[in-house]
Amino acid sequence: MYPVRLYQQATQTESHLFNGPQYVDYRRQMREGHQFFLQDAAATGNVHYDGASYDQVPMLYDLVKDEVIIMRNNLLMQKLVSEKVASFELNGHRFVRHVAPQSADSSSLPTGFYDVLHDGTSKMLVKRQKQMEEKVEDKFLIEIYSHRDKFFLGKEKTFYQVRSKKSVYQLLKDKKKELKKYARSNKLRFRKQREEGILALITYYDTLRNQ
């Protein structure tokens, strides 16, 4: 299908982009944080949806429910049907939808949207998530949104979750010595900058493999 390059052309009622249900913002007034990726105001992004590409779309990404939200006429919030979203770009990040095979075991990459940080011979995906909890403070019920990320490295078409520098070295053990030297030379700090450290190692790992 020919890509729809201008979002304005997609605002007609018959557009496939507007065939999803309305999104109801479930946040309480008393809260700390929000459920969205990076910011709680719509930002312009791109989405590949139902076989067509749409640019300049006002979007949000709900990390609690793993749903892509679009703004219609700057008022109505509508969630896209996740099964029809192949990928989207928002705030400088590119997300792709992975669908786990029916025969997948518990160690397989779960179905959902993943932030693509490295897409070379090896891959690095991040599952962006937020969790909502409630607490009572001064007799008021308050929602608290906490952020957490899960990191996955793809090697030979299989993805593995990594949680620490040690687990990265174990997965990439064929270049472990070189990676350790690289980490020391570049003063990678995994405790404070875990995402940046893992990304640096997988990027350098591909450089070594491609030499």
N, C-alpha and C positions, 0 to 999 in steps of 0.2 A: 504494500500500500504506500502511496506517495506521502512523504512526511508533511505534516502540517507545520510550516515554519513560523507562522505568526500566531501568537496566542489570541489575538483579536479575532481571527477567523474562526476560532474554536468556540466562541461565546454564543453561538447559535444553539437553540434548545435541542436540536437534533444531534449535536456533537456527542461522540462517544465519551468525551471527557466528563460529561455531566450525567452519567447514568448510575451514579452511586448514591447511597443514602445520605441524609443530612447528618452532620457531625454535631453532637451536643457537647459543649465544653463543660466537663463534669467537675471542674475545680471549685473548691470552697473559697469563700472570700477570705477566710482566715487560713493562711497557708505560708509556707516557706518554700520558695522555688516554684517550678512549674513542670509540666509533663513533656515539654517540647525540646527538640534538638537545638542547642545553642541559644535560641531566643524565643520569646513567646509572642512575637509579632511576625506576621507573614513576610517572607522574603521571596524575591523573584528567583525562580528556578526552572529547570527543564525536566520533562518526564516523557518516558516512552510507555504509552498506555494503549492497550487494546490494538496493537499493531501499528500505531501512529506515533510520531514524535511531536511534542508540543513545547514551544519555547515561551519564555517570559510569562510563566505561570506563578501567581502569588501562592505560596505553599508554606506548609508547616509539616513537621514530622513528629508524631506522638510516639515517644519512646516507651511509654508504659504499655500501650496497646499495640505497638508496632504497626501504625497506620499512617498513610500519607493523606494529608488534608489540603484541600485547595479552597481558595476564597472566590466566591462568585459575586460579581457586582460589588465587591469590597464589603459585603455584608454577610451573605450566607456562607457558612462553613460546611463543606461537603467532603466526606471521606471517599477516597477512591477504592474500588474493589481490588484488594491486594493481589488476587490471582491474575489480574489483568495488568499489573504494574511490572514491567520487565526491569526497569531501572529508572533512576532519577538523580538529578544533580541539584544540590542545595548548599548554600554557604560555602562553596568551594570544595565540597565533598561529593564523590560519586558513589551512589548506593546501587547494588544489584540485588535482585531477589533470587534466593537459592531455594529450590524445592527438594527436600529429602526424598529419595526413592522409597517406594512402599516396603522394600525389603531391608531398609536401613536399620542398623542396630543402634544401641544407646550411645555409641561413641561417634556416630556420624554427625555431620554438620546439620543442625536442625533447620527446618524451613523458616524463612524470614528474610529481612533486608539486612545487608552487610555493607559496611563502608569499605571500599577498596582502597587500600593505602599503597599496595605494591602489586603490580600486574606484569611481572616479568616471567622468566623461566620458572621461578618460584612465586608464590602468591602470599599476600598478607591481607586478611580480612579482619574487620573489627565489628563485633556485635554491640551496637550502642543501646544501652538500656537504662531505664529509670524505674525506681520502685517507690510506690506511694505508701506511706505509713501514717498513722494517726496518733496523736498524743493529746492529753488534756493539760492545759496550762492556764492557770488562773480561772478555772471552771469553764474555759472555752476549748472546744475541739478544734485542733489545728492539724492541717495536712502538711506532711514533710516529704519532699521529693528528693531522693538521693540518687546520684548517678553512679553507674558502674559499667565497665566495659569488659568484654571477653575477647581475647586475641586468638586468632587462628592462622597458622602457617600452612600453606599448601605445597606439598612436595610429591611429585610423581602422581598427580591427580587425586591425592588424598589429603584431607585437611586434618590437622592436629591442633588441639588447644594447648597454648603455652601460657604459663602463669609467671614465669621468672626467667632470669638469665640462665639459670642452670638447665631449665627445660628446653630453652632454645639451643644451648650447646649440645644437649643430648640428642635433639632431633637432627641437628646439622653436624653430627659428630665427624663426618668425613673431612670437614674443614675446621674442626674445633680449635686446633692450635693457632691457626691464622686468625680466627675470629676473636679469640682471647687477646691476642696481641693487638688487634685492631681496637678492641674495646678499651684496653689500657692506654693506647696511644691517643685516642680521642676522648678519654675521660668520660666514658658513658656512665651515667648515673641511673640505674634501673629503679631504685627505690623512689626517687623523686620524679623521674621522667621515663617511666616504663615503656610507654608507647613509642617515644622517640628512640629509645635504646633498641627495642626489638626491630623497629623499622630500619635503623641503621645497620644492624647485623644481617637482616635478610637481604637488604640491598647490596651489601658488600659480599655476601655469600654468592649471589648471582654473578657479581663481577668476577669472583674467583673461578666459578664454574665455566664462565664464558671465555676465559683467557685461552 
